[in-house]
Amino acid sequence: MTGLDRAAAALGVVSLASVGVAQARDRYQVLELRSWSIAVAIGLGLCAVVAGVTGQRWLATTTGAVFVVATVVQVPVWGSSNNWLGGNGSTASLWLGLGVGLLTVGLANRLWPDRTTRRAGG
């Protein structure tokens, strides 16, 4: 596993851990995850862990893109009376960070190629 793969797995673990953090009550409740947002956090978190463990950068990129889409959907429904996704602004912020992180991990070799390694035959 490379550092990028470990980063993808770690971002997935953060998504899974966010479900536990969201269960805190009273003054420590910052993150709100209810109904569909729990499914999003668990499902995409597991995808990110699998992407990291198996080294599949395309899966990390796809998972990151879906996190960003979930953020774009969460923001307008959070302010409405019909918050069917079940998150809040903190949820959107967390998902945006996870999405951008996974997109960066998945696209890192294409965005910043390692010029110190030589290709075979060249």
C-alpha positions in Angstrom: 0.0 0.0 0.0 1.3 3.4 -0.9 0.8 6.6 1.1 -2.0 7.6 -1.2 -3.8 4.3 -0.7 -3.4 4.7 3.1 -4.8 8.2 2.8 -7.9 7.0 1.0 -8.4 4.3 3.6 -8.0 6.8 6.4 -10.6 9.2 4.8 -13.0 6.2 4.7 -12.4 5.5 8.3 -13.1 9.2 9.1 -16.4 8.9 7.3 -17.3 5.8 9.3 -16.2 7.4 12.6 -18.4 10.4 11.8 -21.5 8.3 12.4 -20.3 7.6 16.0 -19.4 11.3 16.5 -22.9 12.3 15.3 -24.4 10.3 18.1 -23.0 12.7 20.8 -25.8 14.6 22.4 -26.2 17.9 24.3 -23.5 20.6 23.9 -21.1 18.3 22.0 -23.5 17.6 19.2 -22.0 19.4 16.2 -22.5 16.9 13.4 -26.0 15.8 12.5 -26.5 12.6 10.7 -30.0 11.1 10.4 -31.9 8.9 7.9 -30.2 8.9 4.5 -27.1 10.8 5.6 -26.1 7.8 7.8 -26.3 5.5 4.8 -24.2 8.0 2.7 -21.5 8.2 5.4 -21.3 4.4 5.9 -21.7 3.4 2.3 -19.2 5.9 0.9 -16.9 5.4 3.9 -16.7 1.7 3.1 -16.1 2.4 -0.6 -13.1 4.6 0.4 -11.7 2.0 2.7 -11.9 -0.6 -0.1 -10.3 1.8 -2.6 -7.4 2.3 -0.2 -6.9 -1.3 0.7 -7.1 -2.6 -2.9 -5.2 0.4 -4.3 -7.9 1.2 -6.8 -7.5 5.0 -7.5 -10.5 5.1 -9.8 -12.7 4.0 -6.9 -11.2 6.7 -4.6 -11.9 9.3 -7.3 -15.5 8.1 -7.9 -16.2 8.0 -4.1 -14.8 11.5 -3.8 -17.0 12.7 -6.6 -20.1 11.2 -5.0 -19.2 12.9 -1.7 -19.1 16.2 -3.5 -22.4 15.5 -5.1 -23.9 14.6 -1.7 -22.6 18.0 -0.4 -24.2 19.9 -3.3 -27.5 18.1 -2.5 -27.2 18.6 1.3 -26.8 22.3 1.3 -30.2 23.4 -0.2 -32.2 20.7 1.6 -30.6 21.6 4.9 -32.2 25.0 4.9 -35.6 23.7 3.8 -38.4 22.2 5.8 -38.0 19.0 3.9 -34.5 17.9 5.0 -34.9 14.3 3.6 -31.1 13.7 3.6 -30.9 14.4 7.3 -27.7 16.4 7.7 -26.8 20.0 8.5 -24.1 22.4 7.5 -21.4 20.5 9.4 -22.4 17.4 7.5 -21.9 19.3 4.2 -18.6 20.6 5.4 -17.4 17.1 6.4 -18.5 15.6 3.1 -16.9 18.4 1.1 -13.6 17.8 2.8 -13.8 14.0 2.4 -14.8 14.4 -1.3 -12.0 16.8 -2.1 -9.5 14.7 -0.2 -10.5 11.5 -2.1 -10.5 13.3 -5.4 -7.0 14.5 -4.7 -5.8 11.1 -3.6 -7.4 9.5 -6.7 -6.0 12.0 -9.2 -2.7 12.7 -7.6 -0.6 10.7 -10.1 -2.3 12.4 -13.0 -2.1 15.9 -11.5 1.4 15.6 -10.1 3.3 12.8 -11.9 6.4 11.5 -10.1 9.2 12.6 -12.5 11.9 10.8 -10.4 10.8 7.3 -11.5 11.7 6.0 -14.9 9.4 4.0 -17.1 10.5 0.5 -18.2 12.3 0.6 -21.5 12.9 4.3 -21.5 
